[in-house]
């Protein structure tokens, strides 16, 4: 009986020591977490307000997912529009026009990227040299000699292709400017003519379905800040977790002793 009692006491002592070590580590962990609460207060308050307004309709999970989706879309629009040299509203006009013409968003982005490359190639040639635009009777420069922006040139190209009578001629022109596969996919949109994208944009504006340039910029800034915040939190918590690992290991080794 004495041996059993001694084993039980030793086990209890070791377990108590282990729990004290873990407790100390967890208190340090709590202090690290407390320092981050102020940083998340604004975000928490904003989401709480949104949940209060919309929770009865969608539920908390749906509101969170919906908000996350908006943040992802806004951030993506900001980055893609910058890469393509477009404003965020104009990018949405192209995306909507593509959607209404049976073209997926990524294909539209690739088409605009290829189109910009062709504009750059044409602008780099000597004045009067033949280009894929001049072959269509399009001047890439305005009356002041300045390079037209891509939406204007897209409108010019669309008008030329829409007026072509031969399907073969349409395909050849589209493929020359947008690439073989994408050029063919673009025909339905190009057939809407010079005002096609503009009319789709007007529909979006009238419906209030445009995310503004400022909103997209604010979302992108917010996402950048939360990314830094998350990385900072991980960096602060990692040493604390590492510090309590020996205590946790000690506890695990002595639980059954």
N, C-alpha and C positions, 0 to 999 in steps of 0.2 A: 504493500500500500504506500510505503514511504517513497519508493522509486517512482510510482505512478504520480504521486503528489509533486515530486521534484520536477518531473518531466512537464507536468501541467503548468507549474509555476514558471519554469524556464520558457516554455512556449508562450505563456502569457506575457512575460517580460519582453521577449523578442518581438511579439506582435505589437505590444504597446509602443516599443521603440520605433518600429517601422511606421506605425500610424502617426507618431509624432513627427517623424521626418516628412511623411507625405503631407501632413497637415501644414507644416511650415512651408513646404513648397507650394501648396495650394493657396496659402495666404499671400505669398509673393505673386502668384498667378492672378489672384483677385485684384491686387494693387495695379498690375499691368492693365487688366481689363478696365478698371475704374478710370484710368487715364485716357482711355479711348471713348468713354461714354459721351463726353462733351462734343467730340467730333461727329458722332452719329446722331446727336440730338435733333439737328435740323432735318436730316433725312427721315428720322423716325417720326417727327412731328408732321412732316409733309405727307408721308404715307398714311399716318393715322387719320389725318383729315380726309384724304382721298377715300380711305376705307369707310369713314363715317358717312360720306356723301353717296358712295356707290355700293357699299356693302350689302344694302338691302336688295339690290338688283342682281349683283354678280356673286357676292360672297367674297370673303377675304382672299382666298387662293386665286380666284379669277382676277381680282383687282391687281394683285401682285404680278401675276403673269402678264396681264394687259399692260401694266406700267413698264415691266421689263421689256416687252415687245416694242413699245413706243421708244424707249431709250435705245434699243438696238437699231431700230429703223432710222431714228434721227441721227445717230452717230454714223451709221453706214452711209446715209445720204450726204452728210457733211464731208466725209472722206472721199466718196466717189465723185461728188460734184467738183471737189477741188482737183482731183486727178484728171478729170475730163475738161476742166476749164469752164464749167457751167455754174450758174447760181443754183441753189437748192430748189427753188420753185420751177426753174426751167428743166432741171433733171426730172422732177416729178411729172412735168408735162410730157417729156419723152417716154417715161416709164408707163404712164397712163395710155398714151397713144400706142405704144407697143402692145400693151395688154389688150386694147380694143382691136388690135390688128392681128392677134394670135401669135405675138412674139413674146417670149419670156424675158424677164428683166435682165438676166445675165447676158443673153444674146444682144439685147439693146446696148448694154454697156460696152460689150466687145465691138459692136458695130460703130459706136461713137468714137471709141479709141482708135480703131482702124481709120475712120474718116479723118480724125485729127492728124494722124500720121501722113495721110495723103495730102492734106492741106499744107503741112510743113514741107513735104517734098516739093509740092508745086510752088510754094513761096520761095524756096531756095533756088529755083531755076532762074536763069537769065530772063529778063523781060522780053516777051515775045516768043519764048520757047514753048513748044507744045507740051501740054500737061493733060491729065485725065479730065480736068475741069474745062480746059479750052477745047478739048475734043467734043464737049457737050455744048459749046458756045457760052460758057460761063466765065466771067472775069472774077477772080478771087479777090480783087481789090475794088474799093469803092471809088467814087469820083475824086476823092482827095488823095488817092493812092495808098490809103491805109488798108491793111488786110481785113477782110470781113470776118466776123466771128463765126464759129461753127454752126450755131442755129440758123443764121442767115444763109450760109452756104448750103446747109441741109435743105432749107426751104427752096433755094434755087435749083438744086439737084432734083428734088421731088417734083417740082413743076415740069422740068425737062422730061423726066422719065414718065410722068403721068400723061404727057401729051404724045408720047411715042405710040405708034399704032402696032408695031410688031412686037410680040412677046419676046422674041429672040433678042431684039435690040434692047428691050428693057433689061433683060437678064444680063446681057453683056455689059451694060453701063453700070448696073448695080454691083456685079461681081468685080468690076474694075476698081470701084471705090470702097467696097465693104468686104471683099474676100469672096471666095467661091461659094461656100455653104451659106454664110451669113447673108451674102448679097441676095441670094434667092429667097431667103426667109424675109428679107426686108421689103420685097416687092409690094405686098398689100399696103404697107404704111406709105411707101413712096408713091403709090398710086393715088393717095389722098391729095396730092398736089401741094402747092406752095403754102396754103393755109391750113393744111391738115393738122400739124402739131399745134398750131395756134388755136384752132377750134377746140381741140381736146383740152388745152390749157384753160380756155375760157370756161369750159364745163366744170373743171376742177375748182376754179376760183368762184364761180357762181354757187357751187355746192358747199363752199367753205372747207374743201378737202385738201388744202395746201398747207404743209408745214412750212412756216416762214424761215427765211435765212437766219434770223436772229435766234429762233427757237432751236434750230439745228446746231448752231454754234454754241448755245448755252448747254444743250444736251451733250455735245462733244466735250466741252469743258468739264461738265459734271462727271462724265465717265472717266476722264483722265484723272480727276481728283480722287474719285473713289478707288481707282486702280492703285494710285499712290498710297491711299489710306490702307487698303487691304495689304499691300506689300509691307507697309510700316508695321501694321499689326502683327503680321506673320514674323517679321524680324524681331519684334519685341517679345513675342511669346515663345519663340523657339528656345532661347537660353533658359527660360524658366522651366519649360518642359524637359529640357535636357537635364536640368538640375535635379528634378524629382525622379528621373528614371532610376538612379541607384536605389532610392528609397522604395520605389515600386517593386524593383527586382528583389530587394531585401525582404519585402513583405511577402512576395510570391514564394520565395524560397522557404520561408518559415511558417507559412500558414498551416502546414500539415505536420510540422515538427513536434 
